């Protein structure tokens, strides 16, 4: 007869085979992970490009359902490998097949992640932050290889778009779960605005970032308005512009002139800007005053 395992042996075995088994110590329960979840665990815990490459190359349809933490890890490891090869003067073609395969399957995996967050069925809610998603979106273009084909560009564009949507979905979930949800920091917001495709999330982004802009320094709000205006995020520029206008009466003269220039370029109505400039004109430096006046 086979001996019944002691609880400690049971725990040790399944904790030691965590890629295949999901063991819950508190309830002493164990579950066999499906293929996509196992792949996600392998990718999430990988630090070597060879390990990620093998996992991606040997994966089947499960790659299109891989949990988000694993997808993000694969993006970083494969992008780092390409950058390292370039530094060493090696051929960057090595790894192209797995990078292209990851790019092709990524949109489906990101759609699964979106559904998982919305339905609260994915552990990604606790594992992945908006900052992680922004970083992933920044690095997706690094996976491209020569020659760049139209379908490859389409996969890249879709992957970046979905990662930006996931940032918003994650912020929405924060708002639902937390009475005082954490918005994007100034650094995270500026990085978001630099990503191609940011204007597609303009409306939602301005909603979630307004509270954090209210508590930001004037120079930071000014930078957000300038960046948002430059990339076509008009709603974000409007929100930042309203905050700046409310502060102009107590701002330093040169800061008022800079803000007026930025707001005018962002398309703010000229009347309140002219009034703000007139109230602080005398102490302003001549070049800034002239530039601000010229924009109105």
C-alpha positions in Angstrom: 0.0 0.0 0.0 1.1 3.6 -0.8 1.7 5.7 2.3 -0.5 8.7 2.7 1.6 11.8 2.6 2.0 14.0 5.6 0.8 17.5 5.2 4.3 18.8 5.2 5.4 16.5 2.4 2.2 17.4 0.4 3.1 21.1 0.7 6.8 20.6 -0.1 6.0 18.6 -3.3 3.5 21.0 -4.8 5.4 24.2 -3.8 8.4 22.7 -5.4 6.5 22.1 -8.7 4.8 25.5 -8.7 4.9 25.9 -12.5 2.5 23.0 -12.9 0.6 23.2 -9.6 -1.2 26.1 -7.9 -1.0 25.2 -4.2 -3.0 27.1 -1.5 -1.3 26.6 1.8 -4.0 28.2 3.8 -6.7 25.7 2.7 -4.3 22.9 1.7 -5.8 22.8 -1.8 -4.0 22.2 -5.1 -5.0 22.8 -8.7 -3.3 21.7 -11.9 -2.6 24.8 -13.9 -3.8 24.9 -17.5 -1.2 25.2 -20.3 -1.5 29.0 -20.7 -1.1 29.6 -16.9 2.0 27.3 -16.8 3.5 29.2 -19.7 2.8 32.4 -17.8 4.6 31.2 -14.7 7.6 30.1 -16.8 7.8 33.5 -18.5 7.2 35.5 -15.4 10.0 33.8 -13.5 12.5 33.9 -16.4 15.6 36.1 -16.4 17.5 34.6 -19.4 16.6 35.3 -23.0 17.3 31.7 -24.0 14.6 30.5 -21.5 12.1 33.0 -22.8 12.9 32.2 -26.4 12.4 28.5 -25.9 9.2 29.0 -24.0 7.8 31.3 -26.8 9.0 29.1 -29.7 7.6 25.9 -28.3 4.3 27.4 -27.2 1.1 26.7 -29.1 -2.2 28.5 -28.9 -1.7 28.9 -25.1 0.6 31.9 -25.9 -2.5 33.9 -26.9 -4.0 33.3 -23.5 -0.8 33.8 -21.4 -1.4 35.8 -18.2 -0.3 39.5 -18.4 2.6 39.3 -16.0 4.2 36.6 -18.2 3.7 38.6 -21.4 5.2 41.7 -19.9 8.3 39.8 -18.7 8.7 38.3 -22.2 8.6 41.8 -23.7 11.4 43.1 -21.4 13.7 40.0 -21.7 13.5 39.8 -25.5 13.8 43.5 -25.9 16.9 43.5 -23.6 18.4 40.7 -25.6 18.1 42.6 -28.8 19.6 45.7 -27.2 22.5 43.7 -25.7 23.2 42.1 -29.1 23.4 45.6 -30.7 25.8 46.8 -28.0 28.1 43.8 -28.6 28.0 44.3 -32.4 26.3 40.9 -32.8 23.6 40.1 -35.4 20.2 41.3 -34.1 18.5 38.8 -36.3 18.9 36.1 -33.6 15.7 36.0 -31.7 13.6 37.6 -34.5 11.4 34.5 -34.9 10.3 34.5 -31.2 9.9 38.3 -31.1 7.7 38.2 -34.1 5.7 35.3 -32.7 5.2 37.2 -29.4 4.1 40.3 -31.3 1.6 38.3 -33.3 0.0 36.6 -30.4 0.2 39.5 -27.9 -3.1 41.3 -28.9 -5.1 38.2 -28.1 -3.3 37.7 -24.8 -3.9 41.4 -23.9 -7.6 41.0 -24.7 -7.8 38.1 -22.3 -6.1 40.2 -19.7 -8.6 43.0 -20.2 -11.4 40.5 -19.7 -9.7 39.1 -16.6 -9.3 42.4 -14.9 -12.9 43.5 -15.7 -14.3 40.2 -14.4 -11.8 40.1 -11.5 -10.8 36.5 -12.5 -7.1 37.3 -13.2 -4.5 37.6 -10.5 -3.0 40.4 -12.6 -5.1 42.8 -10.5 -2.6 42.3 -7.7 0.5 41.6 -9.8 0.6 44.3 -12.4 0.5 48.1 -11.8 -0.3 50.9 -14.3 3.5 51.7 -14.2 4.3 48.1 -15.4 1.8 48.5 -18.3 3.2 51.8 -19.4 6.7 50.4 -19.3 5.5 47.4 -21.4 3.9 49.7 -24.0 7.1 51.8 -24.2 9.1 48.6 -25.0 6.8 46.9 -27.5 8.3 48.8 -30.5 11.8 47.4 -29.6 10.5 43.9 -30.6 10.3 45.0 -34.3 12.9 43.6 -36.7 13.9 44.1 -40.3 12.3 44.0 -42.7 9.4 45.7 -41.0 6.2 44.3 -42.7 2.7 45.9 -42.6 1.2 43.1 -40.6 4.0 43.4 -38.0 3.4 47.1 -37.7 -0.3 46.3 -37.2 0.5 43.9 -34.4 2.7 46.4 -32.7 0.1 49.2 -33.0 -2.6 46.9 -31.6 -0.5 45.7 -28.7 0.5 49.2 -27.6 -3.1 50.4 -27.9 -4.3 47.5 -25.7 -1.6 48.1 -23.1 -2.7 51.7 -22.9 -6.3 50.6 -22.5 -5.2 48.2 -19.8 -3.7 51.2 -17.9 -7.1 52.8 -17.9 -8.9 49.6 -17.0 -6.5 49.2 -14.1 -7.2 52.7 -12.9 -10.9 52.1 -13.1 -10.5 49.0 -11.0 -8.5 51.0 -8.5 -11.3 53.5 -8.3 -13.8 50.7 -7.7 -11.8 48.9 -5.1 -10.3 51.9 -3.2 -12.1 54.9 -1.8 -8.9 56.9 -2.5 -7.5 55.3 -5.7 -4.0 56.0 -6.6 -3.7 58.0 -9.9 -0.7 58.1 -12.2 2.2 60.0 -10.9 3.6 63.0 -12.8 6.4 60.8 -14.2 4.0 58.1 -15.3 1.6 60.5 -16.9 4.4 62.2 -18.9 5.6 58.7 -20.0 2.0 57.8 -21.0 1.7 60.9 -23.1 4.9 60.1 -25.0 3.6 56.8 -26.2 2.2 56.7 -29.7 -1.5 56.1 -29.4 -2.0 58.1 -26.2 -4.7 60.3 -27.7 -7.0 57.3 -28.0 -7.3 57.3 -24.2 -7.5 61.1 -23.8 -11.0 61.4 -22.3 -10.5 58.6 -19.7 -6.9 59.7 -18.9 -8.0 63.3 -18.1 -10.7 61.9 -15.7 -8.3 59.8 -13.7 -5.4 62.3 -13.7 -7.2 65.5 -12.7 -6.9 64.9 -9.0 -3.2 64.2 -9.1 -2.7 67.3 -11.3 -4.5 69.4 -8.7 -1.8 68.5 -6.2 1.1 68.8 -8.6 3.5 71.8 -8.8 2.6 74.4 -11.3 5.7 73.7 -13.4 4.7 70.0 -13.6 1.1 70.9 -14.7 2.6 73.2 -17.3 4.7 70.4 -18.7 1.7 68.1 -18.9 -0.3 70.8 -20.8 2.6 71.3 -23.2 3.1 67.6 -23.8 -0.7 66.8 -24.1 -1.1 69.7 -26.5 1.9 68.5 -28.6 0.5 64.9 -29.0 -3.1 65.8 -29.5 -4.5 64.9 -26.1 -6.9 68.0 -26.1 -9.0 67.0 -23.1 -5.9 66.4 -20.9 -4.6 69.8 -22.1 -7.9 71.4 -21.1 -7.9 69.9 -17.7 -4.3 71.0 -17.0 -5.2 74.4 -18.5 -8.1 74.9 -16.1 -5.8 74.1 -13.2 -3.2 76.5 -14.4 -5.7 79.4 -14.9 -7.0 79.0 -11.4 -3.4 79.5 -10.1 -2.3 82.4 -12.3 -3.4 85.2 -9.9 -0.9 84.1 -7.3 1.9 82.9 -9.6 5.2 84.6 -10.3 5.1 87.0 -13.3 7.4 84.9 -15.5 5.6 81.7 -14.6 2.3 83.4 -15.7 3.9 84.4 -19.1 5.1 80.8 -19.6 1.7 79.4 -18.7 -0.1 81.8 -21.0 2.2 80.7 -23.9 1.5 77.0 -23.2 -2.2 77.5 -22.8 -2.5 79.6 -26.0 -0.7 77.0 -28.0 -3.0 74.4 -26.4 -6.0 76.3 -27.8 -7.3 77.9 -24.6 -9.6 80.9 -25.2 -7.6 84.1 -25.4 -9.7 86.4 -23.2 -8.9 84.9 -19.8 -5.3 84.5 -20.8 -5.0 88.2 -21.8 -6.6 89.2 -18.5 -4.1 87.0 -16.5 -1.2 88.4 -18.5 -2.3 92.0 -18.1 -2.6 91.6 -14.3 1.0 90.4 -14.0 2.7 92.2 -17.0 4.8 94.8 -15.3 7.1 92.4 -13.4 7.6 90.0 -16.3 10.9 89.8 -18.2 10.6 91.6 -21.6 11.3 88.5 -23.9 8.7 86.3 -22.1 6.2 89.1 -22.0 6.7 89.7 -25.8 6.4 86.0 -26.5 3.2 85.6 -24.4 1.6 88.7 -26.0 2.5 87.4 -29.5 0.6 84.1 -28.9 -2.7 85.9 -28.1 
